[in-house]
Amino acid sequence: MQKQLVLLPLVVLAAGSARADVVPAFSVTPFTLHNGDPVPVPQTLAAPGAIAWRTDVENVYPQNVSVGDRQVLDWADVASGTQVSGFDIAYFTDSTTPVTLNVRFYSPDDGSRSPSTLVSAFTLPNLPGRGGHKVSIDLREMFGFTIAGSDLDGDDLTDFAYSISFVDAGTGSFYGPLFSSGGPGATAEYDLYAGPKDSGGAYDGTFTYPAFPGIDTPQEFLRIYSPVPAPGAVTLAALGALTGLSRRTRR
């Protein structure tokens, strides 16, 4: 399997701590889809951190959810204050020309038209057509972004949502994000908006994904990575605790 390293602008569209003037590296890994059967997604060899949240890595399934400009929004749960240093998505297309994808993150968001704030949004231009592809985005040079917010469903985790949309489908007629079994907090439901919800896209309803072979609680494939502290590094929280202990000792 050949891995293609692509140095292209990753355009930051919305608020977040990522800087728009930095051009991060992202890699595109093609892989084969076998007659619509579930297949493994290639692992990221040099991941930009430790996995903080993920859908199932063993099986993905292509499903034509081509909905034009409409937004398909999935939601799940992650530890509050999760720092994102990178993420993986996966898509398929029959386009013979390059395609452009848009990825958006919201928090807090528990689906079913719940109020939320756009955390970060990214456009991935000039991605390869024809076949299945995993895209690995490295945000370490952009300082990433943070998922934080209220716990809307009482499980002591932050509820977040995300969408993977085709801004330009090229010549494709059968395309979409690849689906796998959802991670913590996942459901088989999704929200549909007539355009991004943060841009005033009208809410079309909450729906349930069809059954996919070998996949429970279908969700758009996603891996989220968090930074790994360098050996011997002292975090701000640990430094604060040590400072407080020192003050109490002096008393």
C-alpha positions as CSV (number, residue, x, y, z in Angstrom):
1,M,0.0,0.0,0.0
2,Q,1.4,3.3,-1.0
3,K,1.1,6.3,1.3
4,Q,1.0,9.7,-0.3
5,L,2.3,12.7,1.6
6,V,0.5,15.9,0.6
7,L,1.6,19.4,1.5
8,L,-1.5,21.5,0.9
9,P,-3.2,24.4,2.7
10,L,-5.6,23.2,5.4
11,V,-7.9,26.2,5.5
12,V,-9.2,27.1,8.9
13,L,-12.7,28.5,8.4
14,A,-13.8,29.3,11.9
15,A,-12.9,30.2,15.5
16,G,-10.5,28.0,17.4
17,S,-6.9,28.1,18.5
18,A,-5.5,26.9,15.1
19,R,-3.7,29.6,13.1
20,A,-4.9,30.1,9.5
21,D,-1.4,31.3,8.4
22,V,0.2,27.9,9.1
23,V,0.2,25.3,6.4
24,P,0.2,21.9,8.2
25,A,1.1,18.6,6.6
26,F,-1.6,16.0,6.0
27,S,-1.2,12.6,4.4
28,V,-3.6,10.6,2.1
29,T,-3.5,6.8,2.2
30,P,-5.5,5.0,-0.5
31,F,-6.9,1.6,0.2
32,T,-9.2,-0.9,-1.6
33,L,-12.9,-1.3,-1.0
34,H,-14.1,-4.9,-1.8
35,N,-17.5,-4.9,-3.4
36,G,-19.0,-2.8,-0.6
37,D,-17.8,-5.3,2.1
38,P,-16.4,-3.9,5.4
39,V,-12.7,-3.5,5.3
40,P,-10.0,-2.2,7.7
41,V,-8.8,1.3,7.5
42,P,-4.9,1.6,7.5
43,Q,-3.4,2.7,10.7
44,T,-1.6,6.0,11.0
45,L,2.1,5.1,11.4
46,A,3.3,8.5,12.8
47,A,0.2,9.7,14.7
48,P,0.2,13.2,16.0
49,G,-0.5,12.1,19.5
50,A,-2.4,9.5,21.5
51,I,-5.9,8.4,20.5
52,A,-8.5,10.4,22.5
53,W,-11.6,9.2,20.7
54,R,-12.2,6.9,17.7
55,T,-14.8,4.9,15.8
56,D,-14.0,1.3,15.1
57,V,-10.7,0.8,13.2
58,E,-11.4,-2.7,12.0
59,N,-14.3,-2.2,9.5
60,V,-15.6,0.7,7.4
61,Y,-18.4,0.6,5.0
62,P,-19.2,2.9,2.0
63,Q,-22.7,4.3,1.9
64,N,-23.9,6.8,-0.6
65,V,-25.1,9.7,1.6
66,S,-24.7,12.2,-1.2
67,V,-26.9,15.0,0.1
68,G,-25.6,17.9,-2.0
69,D,-25.0,20.9,0.2
70,R,-26.7,19.4,3.2
71,Q,-24.8,18.6,6.4
72,V,-24.9,15.2,8.0
73,L,-24.0,15.6,11.7
74,D,-22.9,12.8,14.1
75,W,-22.4,13.2,17.8
76,A,-20.6,11.4,20.6
77,D,-18.8,12.0,24.0
78,V,-15.2,12.8,24.9
79,A,-13.4,13.9,28.1
80,S,-14.0,17.6,28.7
81,G,-11.0,19.8,27.8
82,T,-9.7,17.3,25.2
83,Q,-6.9,18.9,23.2
84,V,-6.9,17.9,19.6
85,S,-3.5,17.7,17.9
86,G,-4.7,15.9,14.8
87,F,-7.5,13.7,13.4
88,D,-8.2,11.1,10.7
89,I,-11.2,10.8,8.5
90,A,-12.0,8.5,5.6
91,Y,-14.0,8.8,2.4
92,F,-14.8,7.1,-0.9
93,T,-15.7,8.4,-4.3
94,D,-16.0,7.3,-7.9
95,S,-14.9,10.8,-9.1
96,T,-12.3,10.8,-11.8
97,T,-11.2,14.3,-10.7
98,P,-10.0,15.7,-7.3
99,V,-12.5,16.4,-4.6
100,T,-12.8,18.9,-1.7
101,L,-14.0,18.0,1.8
102,N,-15.1,20.1,4.7
103,V,-14.8,18.9,8.4
104,R,-16.5,20.7,11.2
105,F,-16.5,20.2,15.0
106,Y,-19.1,21.5,17.5
107,S,-19.3,21.5,21.3
108,P,-21.3,21.0,23.3
109,D,-23.7,19.1,21.0
110,D,-25.9,16.1,21.8
111,G,-27.7,15.9,18.5
112,S,-31.4,16.3,17.8
113,R,-31.0,20.0,17.1
114,S,-29.3,20.8,20.4
115,P,-27.7,24.3,20.6
116,S,-24.0,24.2,20.0
117,T,-20.9,26.3,19.2
118,L,-18.6,25.7,16.2
119,V,-15.2,24.8,17.6
120,S,-13.2,24.5,14.4
121,A,-13.9,24.0,10.7
122,F,-11.4,22.8,8.0
123,T,-11.4,22.6,4.2
124,L,-9.3,19.8,2.6
125,P,-8.8,20.7,-1.1
126,N,-7.6,18.7,-4.1
127,L,-8.0,15.3,-2.5
128,P,-7.7,12.2,-4.7
129,G,-10.7,10.8,-6.5
130,R,-11.7,7.2,-7.4
131,G,-11.5,4.8,-4.4
132,G,-11.2,4.8,-0.7
133,H,-8.9,7.2,1.1
134,K,-7.9,7.9,4.7
135,V,-6.8,11.5,5.4
136,S,-4.6,12.2,8.4
137,I,-4.5,15.8,9.5
138,D,-1.6,17.0,11.7
139,L,-2.4,20.1,13.7
140,R,0.6,20.2,16.0
141,E,2.2,23.2,14.1
142,M,-1.2,25.0,14.4
143,F,-1.5,24.4,18.1
144,G,-4.7,22.4,17.5
145,F,-8.0,23.1,19.2
146,T,-9.8,22.0,22.4
147,I,-13.2,20.2,22.8
148,A,-14.8,21.4,26.0
149,G,-18.3,22.3,27.2
150,S,-21.3,21.2,29.1
151,D,-22.3,17.6,29.8
152,L,-25.7,17.4,28.2
153,D,-26.6,13.8,28.8
154,G,-25.4,13.2,32.4
155,D,-22.3,11.0,31.8
156,D,-19.6,13.4,33.0
157,L,-18.2,13.8,29.5
158,T,-18.4,16.6,26.9
159,D,-20.9,16.1,24.1
160,F,-19.5,17.0,20.7
161,A,-20.6,16.7,17.1
162,Y,-18.8,16.6,13.8
163,S,-19.6,16.4,10.1
164,I,-17.6,15.4,7.0
165,S,-19.1,17.0,3.8
166,F,-18.2,17.1,0.1
167,V,-17.8,20.8,-0.9
168,D,-16.8,19.7,-4.4
169,A,-17.6,16.1,-5.4
170,G,-15.8,16.4,-8.8
171,T,-17.4,14.1,-11.3
172,G,-18.6,11.7,-8.6
173,S,-22.1,10.2,-8.5
174,F,-21.4,7.7,-5.7
175,Y,-19.4,9.2,-2.8
176,G,-19.5,10.0,0.9
177,P,-17.7,9.5,4.2
178,L,-16.9,6.0,5.2
179,F,-18.8,4.6,8.1
180,S,-17.8,2.4,11.0
181,S,-19.1,1.5,14.5
182,G,-19.2,4.6,16.7
183,G,-17.1,5.3,19.7
184,P,-18.1,6.4,23.2
185,G,-21.5,8.2,23.3
186,A,-22.3,7.2,19.7
187,T,-25.8,6.5,18.4
188,A,-27.1,5.3,15.1
189,E,-28.9,8.6,14.6
190,Y,-27.8,11.7,12.8
191,D,-29.0,15.3,12.2
192,L,-29.5,16.7,8.7
193,Y,-29.2,20.4,8.0
194,A,-29.7,22.3,4.8
195,G,-26.1,23.7,5.0
196,P,-23.8,24.0,8.0
197,K,-25.9,24.6,11.2
198,D,-23.5,27.4,12.3
199,S,-24.2,29.3,9.1
200,G,-28.0,29.2,9.5
201,G,-28.6,25.9,7.7
202,A,-32.2,24.8,8.3
203,Y,-32.7,21.7,10.5
204,D,-34.3,19.0,8.3
205,G,-34.7,16.4,11.1
206,T,-33.1,13.6,13.0
207,F,-32.8,10.3,11.3
208,T,-31.4,6.8,11.8
209,Y,-28.7,5.3,9.6
210,P,-29.6,2.0,7.8
211,A,-28.0,-1.2,8.9
212,F,-24.5,-1.7,7.6
213,P,-22.9,-5.2,7.4
214,G,-20.6,-5.8,10.4
215,I,-21.2,-2.3,11.9
216,D,-23.1,-1.3,15.1
217,T,-24.2,2.3,15.8
218,P,-22.9,3.6,12.4
219,Q,-21.0,6.9,12.4
220,E,-18.7,8.7,10.0
221,F,-15.2,7.3,10.5
222,L,-13.1,9.6,12.8
223,R,-10.0,9.3,15.0
224,I,-9.1,12.2,17.3
225,Y,-5.5,12.5,18.7
226,S,-4.4,14.4,21.7
227,P,-0.8,15.6,22.4
228,V,1.5,13.3,24.4
229,P,3.6,15.2,27.0
230,A,7.3,15.0,26.5
231,P,9.2,12.8,29.0
232,G,9.9,14.8,32.1
233,A,7.5,17.6,31.1
234,V,5.7,19.3,33.9
235,T,2.1,20.3,33.0
236,L,0.6,23.6,34.3
237,A,-1.8,21.7,36.5
238,A,1.1,19.7,38.1
239,L,3.1,22.9,38.5
240,G,0.2,24.6,40.2
241,A,-0.2,21.7,42.6
242,L,3.5,21.8,43.5
243,T,3.4,25.5,44.0
244,G,0.4,25.2,46.4
245,L,2.2,22.4,48.3
246,S,5.3,24.5,48.6
247,R,3.3,27.4,50.1
248,R,1.5,25.2,52.6
249,T,4.9,23.7,53.6
250,R,6.4,27.1,54.3
251,R,3.5,28.0,56.6
